[in-house]
Amino acid sequence: MNKFQLIIHNIFRFLWNAIFVISYPVMATFGLLFVGLTYIFSALSRFLANLRPDREVQVPKKTDWEELPNTNGLLEAKVFKQIMFGPTCFQLRRKDGVPSVLEDYYFGGKIKFIDEGLLLEKWNTTDPKSLPDFDVCLYDPDRDSLTALTNMKCFDWHLSERNDNQLLFKWFDGTQGGEVNVAL
């Protein structure tokens, strides 16, 4: 290094050390204040939490069977699997305790009453990579039979029309839609 570069180097080193010596106490004080305020608010929160009356906390259990709404007390369901960012599949059984074909399969949340029985989504797989893959089935509670009507590859479907023994299902998979006509 020549003499000029050495002088510039010493000036910048002095300025850098001066900035560090001046700013370090400010940064350390801010850190201590932040930690202190956090400790004070935490203690205040614990104190206020102890003042409220104790309440029993009821945690919902995933293993409990619950009556399905809109089934007139016929079916009850238990969550089997929740697909991340997706639908939930259920195990179904009859509420009256009669063994049923429903206990062998997993079903989606869509249930539709028609005169012949209930329309259900019977899942063919619970593997998230293979979904959606399910059959729309007709469950006849009087005969305890499950009849597959059509296979669907999307979750957005509904019963559009009914003419005598014909059901018209409409579906939409996000990019395209269609219709499926099924005879009962």
N, C-alpha and C positions, 0 to 999 in steps of 0.2 A: 504494500500500500504506500502510496506517496503521502506527503505531508498534508495536502489538501483533503484527501479521502479520510485520513485519520482524524482530522479536526471535525469533519462532517459526521463521521461515525461516532465520535465522543459526544457531539451535540445531540444527536438523535438518541443515543443511549441515555443521556442525562434527562431528556424530555420524557422518554418512555418510563424511566424509573420514577420521575416526578409525578406523572399521571397515575402510575400504579400506587404510589405512596399516598396520594391525595384521595383516590377513588376507593381504595380498599376499605378504609373505615366506614365509608358510606354504604358500600355493598354488604359488609358484615353487619352493620346496624340494621339495615333493611331485612336481612335474613333472620336476625334474632327477633325483630319485631313481628315478622310473619309467623315464625314458630310460636312466639308468645301469644299472639292473637288467636292462633289455631288452638292452642292449649286452653285458653280462656273460654272460647266458644264451645269447645268440647265439654269442659267441666260444667258450663251453664246448661248445655243440652242434657247431660246426665242428671243434673239437679232437677230440671223441669220434668224429665221423664219419670222421676221418682215421685213427683207430686200427684200425677194423675192416678185415678183409681185403677186397680188391677182388673183387667178383663180377660176372660178366657179367649184365647185365640183358637179359632176353628180352622184347621187346615183341611182343605178339600182332599179327599183320598181318591187316587186314580183307580183303585181297585174296587170301588163300590159300584154296584149296579144301580142305575137310575132309570126311572120310567121315561120312555120316549114321549115327548109331546106329540100331539096329533095322531096318536095310535089308539085312542080310546081305551087306554089301560091294557092293551094287548101285549105290547113288547117293552122290554127294558134293555138297556145297552150299557156296555162298559168299554171305555177307551182302550183300544189295543195298541195303536201306534199313531203318533203325531208326526207327519212328514214335515220336515223343516221348511218353512215358507210355503206350505201346501196344506192339503186337507188332512182330516183325521179319519182313521178307519176304526170301526167298532166291532165288537162281538155282540151279537144279538141273541136273545132267548125270549121265550114266552113268559109272561109274568105269572101265568097260572101254574107254572111248574111242570107242565107237560113237556117231555123230551121232544125236541124239534130238529128238523133238518137245518135250521138256521144256525145251530151251534157248531156246525162243521165249517163255516165260511166266515169271511170278514166282509163288512159292508161299509159303504160310504154314508154320508149324512143325509142324502136326499131320499125322502119317502113320500110317495104320492098315493093317495087312496083312489081306487076306481071301483066299480061295482063288483068286479071279479076278485078283488083282493088288494094287495099293496104292491106298488112298483118300487123295487129296491135296486141299489147299485151293489152288485156282488163283485168284489175285487178278485181278480185272478192272480194277483201278486201284491206283496207289500214292499217289494224292493223299489226304492225311490228312482232308480235308474230305468226301470221298466214301466213306470207309470206315465200316463194314465192307460190302464188296460183293465176294463171291467165289463161285466155283462149287466144289462138292464134285465131284471128278472121279475116275474109275477109270483108273489107269494099268496097262496090260497090258505088262509088259516083254518078253514073247516076241514080240509083234507091234509093239511100240513105238507103241502107240496110246493116246490120251487121250480119254476119253469123259466129257462133262459129265453128271452125274446130277441135280443140283438146285442152285438158287441160294440162298445164305444171306445174311442181312443182320445177322448177329451172330457174334461170335467164340466164344461159349459153345455148342458143339454136340458131340454124340457119337453114335456108332452104338449104338443101344439094343438092337435085335433083328435077327435074320436068320432068315427062313423061306424055304426053297427059293431062289427067285429074287427075293425081296422084302427090301429093306433098310429099316429104320425108324430115322430120324434124329430125335433130340430136340434142341431148342434152347431157349435162354433169353436174352433180350436185356436183362435187368435189371428189367423191369417185367412182362413177360408171356412165356409159353413156348408151345411148340407141338410138333407132330410132323409129319414129312414121310415119306410112304411112297413108296419108289422101286423100280421094277422094273428088274432087270438085263437 
